[in-house]
Amino acid sequence: MLQPYELVVKKVLPTIRAKLAQSLLDDYDLRQVEVAEKLGITQAAVSHYNTHTRGADQTIIQMFPEIKKFVEELAKDIVEGIPKQQQVARMNTISWQLMYTERFCNYHRRIADLEDCNVCYEPVPQ
């Protein structure tokens, strides 16, 4: 069974990372190797994002327009030298924020073929 976290890992994070890499390349004129270093990924991954052979899922972008503002702000902060630890924290925060929305839950329900699922809205068991 497809778990919500799997969708975050397979769809949401790659989309954000691809948009972030593209922003650093286009908006800040960084070279692929610089983007790779700043994001902690390989230059090959940046190349794939740049040529659109991997990364941004248009469904996710349309479903979550707030990704655009998040990417703009994080790209600016990365260029200004935000530590990688803060990048991780902010990526974690946006992932949680997106995952615990009705939009995400409906998407997961459709992709996972779950008719009456409401797991995203139930309290986490202690």
C-alpha positions in Angstrom: 0.0 0.0 0.0 1.3 3.4 -0.9 2.0 5.5 2.1 1.6 9.3 2.2 5.3 9.7 3.0 6.1 7.8 -0.2 4.3 10.4 -2.2 6.3 13.2 -0.4 9.5 11.4 -1.3 8.6 10.4 -4.8 6.7 13.5 -5.9 6.8 16.5 -3.6 10.5 16.7 -2.6 11.8 16.1 -6.2 9.5 18.8 -7.5 10.7 21.3 -4.9 14.3 20.3 -5.5 14.0 20.6 -9.2 12.3 24.0 -9.0 15.0 25.2 -6.5 17.8 24.1 -8.7 16.2 25.8 -11.7 15.8 29.0 -9.7 19.4 29.0 -8.7 20.4 28.4 -12.3 18.1 30.9 -13.9 17.5 33.6 -11.4 21.0 33.7 -9.8 23.1 32.6 -12.8 24.9 29.9 -10.7 26.7 27.1 -12.6 25.4 23.6 -12.2 28.4 22.6 -10.0 27.7 25.5 -7.7 24.0 24.6 -7.5 24.9 21.0 -6.7 27.3 22.0 -3.9 24.7 24.4 -2.4 22.0 21.8 -2.5 24.1 18.8 -1.5 23.3 16.9 -4.7 25.3 15.8 -7.7 25.9 18.0 -10.7 24.3 15.2 -12.8 21.1 15.6 -10.9 21.2 19.4 -11.5 21.7 18.7 -15.2 18.6 16.5 -15.2 16.6 19.1 -13.5 17.9 21.7 -15.9 16.9 19.7 -19.0 13.6 18.6 -17.4 14.4 14.9 -17.8 13.8 14.5 -14.0 12.2 16.5 -11.3 9.3 18.8 -11.3 5.9 17.1 -11.4 3.4 19.5 -13.0 0.5 18.0 -11.0 2.3 18.8 -7.8 3.1 22.3 -9.0 -0.5 23.0 -9.9 -1.9 21.4 -6.7 0.5 23.4 -4.4 1.1 26.9 -5.8 2.7 27.8 -2.5 5.8 25.9 -3.7 6.7 28.8 -6.0 6.9 31.3 -3.1 8.8 28.8 -0.9 11.3 28.2 -3.7 11.8 31.9 -4.3 12.5 32.6 -0.7 14.7 29.6 -0.1 16.8 30.2 -3.3 17.4 33.8 -2.1 18.5 32.6 1.3 20.7 29.9 -0.2 22.5 32.5 -2.3 22.9 34.6 0.8 24.6 31.6 2.6 21.9 29.9 4.7 23.4 26.8 6.3 22.4 23.4 4.9 20.9 22.5 8.3 18.4 25.3 7.9 17.7 24.2 4.3 16.9 20.7 5.7 14.6 22.2 8.4 12.7 24.3 5.9 12.3 21.5 3.4 11.0 19.3 6.3 8.6 22.1 7.3 7.1 22.6 3.8 6.8 18.9 3.3 4.7 18.6 6.5 2.7 21.6 5.7 1.8 20.3 2.2 1.2 16.7 3.4 -1.3 17.7 6.0 -3.7 19.4 3.6 -6.9 18.2 2.2 -5.4 18.6 -1.3 -2.6 16.2 -0.5 -5.0 13.8 1.2 -7.3 13.8 -1.8 -4.3 13.2 -4.1 -3.0 10.3 -2.0 -6.5 8.8 -1.8 -6.8 8.9 -5.6 -3.2 7.6 -6.3 -3.4 4.9 -3.6 -7.0 3.9 -4.7 -8.4 4.4 -1.2 -12.0 5.3 -1.0 -12.7 6.4 2.5 -9.2 7.1 3.8 -8.8 9.9 6.4 -5.4 9.0 7.8 -4.0 12.4 7.2 -6.5 14.0 9.5 -6.4 11.5 12.3 -4.2 12.2 15.3 -0.9 10.5 15.3 -1.0 7.5 17.7 1.1 7.9 20.8 
